[in-house]
Amino acid sequence: MSALANHVEEARQAPSLAVSIQGLCKWYGSVQVLHDVDLEVATGEKIVICGPSGSGKSTLIRCINGLESHHAGRIVANGVELDGRTRGLEAIRREVGMVFQSFNLFPHLTILENLTIAPMLVRGTRRREAEALAMNYLERVHIPEQARKFPLQLSGGQQQRVAIARALCMQPKIMLFDEPTSALDPEMIKEVLDVMLELADTGMTMLVVTHEMGFARTVADRVVFMADGRKVEEGAPNRIFDHPQTERAHAFFRQVLKH
Amino acid sequence: MANTLQPLVSGRRNALDWWLRERVWPSPFHILLSFATLALVVPICVKIANWAIFDAVFVSTGPESCRDAVGACWAVIAEKHRVILFGLYPFDEQWRPTLAVAIYLITVIVTLTPRFWSLRLLVPLWTIAVFVIGALMYGGIGPLRIVPTTEWGGLALTMIMFSGTVILGFPIAVLLALGRRSHLALLRSVSVVLIETLRGVPLITILFVAVNVFPLFLPAGTNVDKLLRVTIGIAIFFACYQAETIRGGLQAVPEGQYEAAKALGLRYWQMTGRIILPQALRIAFPAIMNHVIAAMKNTSFVMIIGLFDILTATTAVMQDPVWRKYYVEAYTFAGFVYFAFGFALSIYARLMERRMNKGYVS
């Protein structure tokens, strides 16, 4: 009864707004790492978040699926508020996929098991269906032939593509990317970005923390520039890269766009 | 000089040639060292071989069989093996512990074989095994007469205590290790206090508590079997040590593994059981097996509180004035039984390590 009520509630709120963040604040001890951040992401929108290291961009997206807790402000993802209650957290994590800088594949499981474990445990999908789903996504990231291998037998680029497929196997509504190409050798960055481009074409809502400005220009509907835990500026990629309004953004983009 | 390349072309002759040249006599100094080692080892081996094999008496023809023996008197084993293996267990009923040990060994071998690893098989198997072994040893069912645990003894008793220790102790160890890393303050404090207290006292203290102190806290008239109390005591002691090795493994699992599992929506026990523990136990495996082997040998401590394990039984054999001078042979035999089980565990551990490393080397 209450599950049904929840479901109806979710469906009702659901959402032209995929993510809504208001007045988000977070401290590590006495250091404030997020200052009053607001961000609204429409369904299907692609947001690129960039800024110097330590600007709070990773922390911001890690707050969305509760890997970091926030101390003030409000986060609603996919119609569910993240209010510190376990049920809301689980509901959000089921619908929000995440890709990490260091891949974080499970090294003791095969590629196929990495992809099927969450659907089977969390969604209760049967093994046969979960494996079919996994093979489908492995094909979409162009490595179905690696299904029986173990993660550490793959290259970094392949591992990151598996990590994307693993998140997609939960059929999330929203995807978070935390510097997905920062740990990769240059020749592998492209294969991962290509997969992300293809994903963007499917209409997925994406929040991407990255320094790949070419990717941002092609894919992003909006670029958010952060510095010192504050959202300094946001706008269409061409506008924000070529005509930043603030000195801080101007200095940053002059550095990263130089080459 | 000492660095000719190991031959890539395999071939027994080449390999032997290389081994001799590089590992046995690469230089005059090494030749000297090799000979010095031989000179030390060979006489010892010869002496042991003479005593244990060539001058030994193997067949017992009665109390007089070893009177003229220069070497070992293995006849004492032939004469006394029933007591060593079965302790005080009634002589005519000793087929029962024999059968129990056989069932036990089969159960253990099945349990240790990866092909049979499914709870659907192992849980019923152990339930039946424990029940059958218990019924055989204790009796009271059908024609089997009751043999109270105070009369159990020898190898069967050692095995019962050892498996009881591992089967009870290991889950407790995992829970204590997880508890010690928990965010819940109370749970963590309880785990820390338990681990540190029990690690801080000798095993003997725990045995005395289990035997002498614990009954004082039971309501009058109730009685928990001494063997059970002792096994639980040893199991908890084992668990506290094992918890720390498991915690070491847990700490070596990168934070990213937790985050990835959480981000996929796995709950705490799903994450712990399927993602974190398998990796932690793999990392801690050599140390875990170390404690398991030690636990097997620690069961011999029960001699002090009068349980009749294989070592106590051997000591009892030596009360017999006719055979008491052959105590070296008797203890060597008991030692060999421990060694056989310990070494089997070591070999098994090595096989498992190789299996668990699958996927970690390209």
Interface residues (C-beta under 8 A of the other chain):
Chain A: N65 G66 L67 E90 R93 R94 V96 G97 M98 F100 S102 N104 L105 F106 P107 H108 T110 I117 A118 L121 V122 F150 P151 L152 Q153 A163 R166 A167 M170
Chain B: P254 G256 Q257 E259 A260 A261 K262 A263 L264 G265 L266 R267 Q270 R274 I275 P278 Q279 R282 M356 K358 G359 Y360 V361 S362
